Amino acid sequence: MSFIATLLLALGLGLDTAAVSAVRGARDARWGGALAAALLFGAFHWLMPVLGWFLGRGILPWIEPWDHWLASAVLAGIGGKLLHEAFTGHGVAREPGARDSLHVTLALAFATSVDALVIGVMLPLLDAPIGRTAATIGVVAALASLAGHQVGRSFGARFGRRFDVVGGLVLIGLGVKILVEHLTAA
């Protein structure tokens, strides 16, 4: 998996975090909470693909003949979920919660990183180096959280759903790219 594909994957996953942070930034403009949230979002987005990678290595021999179909379906499914949340308003970014509560921030960090766990399961299928990939996903999530916070501070929560749309389209595009590359390689 190329670094550009890894970066696009990280951006797709990180935009959900940006949407959550935009809503949080609209409610609470303090930077201390924003930095703590960014560290937690980044840490969870780093850890979850690593956990998924270990799970994926264990099941690799059984799913390798269908890996391209599975990876494409998972990426498209997660992308579709983000699009659904954006258009129905049922995403994590729109859940009400306490401003700077640690348990709320931890819950949001976990909820936005579950997709990264699923992606981590697929990483062995894509021959993605886990260290570089997990680090990229974690750093991008932390930066997306800070950027989202700034957008929320500046423009309010009205942009949160747009982040979900862009993230969903990026993940669906990566799924299509994997499938096209595999089908045209033979």
N, C-alpha and C positions, 0 to 999 in steps of 0.2 A: 504494500500500500504506500503510495507516494506521500511526501510531506504535504503537498497541496490537498490531496484527498483527506488526509488526517486533519488538516486545518479546517477544511470545509465541514467535516464531521463534527469537529469541536465547536465550530460556529453554530451549526444546527442545534447541537445540544445546549450550547450556552445561551441561545436566544430565549429559551424558556426561563432561564435564570434572570436574564435581563428584564423580562416582562414582570417577574415577581418583584425584582428590585425597583422597577419603575413605580409600581404601586406603593411599595414601602417608602420610597423616596418622596412620593406625593404626600404621604401622611406624616412623615418624620424626616426633616431635612438635615438632621445631625450626622456629621461624618464619622463619628466614633462608632455608631451602630452600623453604618454602611461598611466600614472597614472590617468589623467583626463578622458581618454577614458575608462579605466577599471571601474572607478566609474560610469560613465554614462551607460556603457553596463550592469553592475551589477544592477543599479537602475531600468533600463527599464526591465531587466529580472526578477526582483522581482515584479514590479508593474503589468506587463501584466498578469501573471497567477492569480493574485488577482482579477483583473478586469474580466478575463475570468471565474473565480470561481463564482463570483456573477451572471454572465450571466448564467452559467451552473446550478446553484441552481434554477433559475427561470424556466428552461425548463426540469428539472429532472423528474417530474411526467409523462411527455409525452414521454420521450425517454427511461425510465428505462427498459422496456421489451427488448430493442435492444441495451442496453448500451455497452455490450462487443463487439458486432459487430461494433458499431460506434467508440468506443475507438480504437479498432484495426485498423479500416480503416483510422482514422485520423492519428495515429502514422505511419502507413505504407505509407500514402499519403505524409506526411511531410518528412519522410525518403526518399521516392522516389523522391521528389522534390530536396532534397539535392544531391542525386545521379545524377539526371539529370543535375543540375547546375555544378556538378563536371566534368561531361563528356562533356558538351557542352560549358563550359566557360561562362555561362550567369548568374553567381551568384553575389551576392552583393560584395563578396571579390575581384572581378576583375574589379569593376567599378572605373574609374579614378576619382580623386577628389583633392581638395586642401589639403595640408599637415596637418595643424593643425587648420583648420577652424572649429569653434564651430558648425556652421550649418551643415557641412558635418558629423561631429562626431555624432551630434544628429540624423541626418537622418539615419546613419548607425546603431546607437543604436536602433532606432525604427524599422528599417527594419529587423534586426536580431532577434528582440524580438516578432515579429508578431506570429511566431510559438509558442512562450510561451503563448500568449493570447489564441490561439486555444487549446493548451494543458490545460490551465486553465479551459476552458469550460468543459473538460472531467474529471477534478479532483473530482467533487462531485460524479461522477459515479464510481470512483475508491476508494471511502472512504478515500481519501488522506487528511491529516490534512493540511489546507492551509498555516498556519504560517510556519511550518517546511518545507513544500514543496517549497513555494515561496522563503524563505530565502536560502534554499539549491541551488535552481536554480540561484538566484542572486549572491551568493558567488562564485559558480562554474563559472558563466559567467565572473565575474570580474577576477578570477584567470586564466581562459582560455584566456582572453584578454591579461593579462600580459605575460603568457607563449607564446602566439602567437606572441606578440611583440618581445620577445626574439628570437624566431625561425626566425622571419623576419629579425631581426638585424644580426643574425648569418649566415643564409643560404639563405636569399632572399625570393622572393615570390614563388619559385618553389614548396613549400610544401602546399600552400593554398588549392589546390584541394584535396589533400589527407585528410585534415581535414574534408571536406565536405563528402567524401566517408565514413570515419569512423563514423561520426555523423549520416549519413543516415542509415548505417547498424545497428547501435545501436538502433535507433528509430524503424526501421522495426522489429528488434528482440524483442523489448518490446511489439510491437503490436501482434506479433505471440504468445509471452508468455501469454499475457492477454487472448487471444482467446483460447489457449490450456488449460489454467487453468480453464476457465469457462466451456468449453465443457467436460472436464474430471472430474469436481466437482460433477456432478449429478450422 
